Amino acid sequence: MTALGIPKTDLDKLNNHAAQDVSAKLYDMHEYLEKKTATIETWDRVLGEEISKQK
């Protein structure tokens, strides 16, 4: 998905990968809903295009 321009950090948040550094673990409690939504919408669009090619 990084080939689609989605940063690895956004993918990590979407996949609920835990932060490794202390400040992120303790202080970054933001849910990143907008970035997660954009990532899912991009993936949905790409999958839809690929499925359409198969028909």
Order of alpha helices (4+ residues) and beta strands (2+ residues): alpha-alpha-alpha
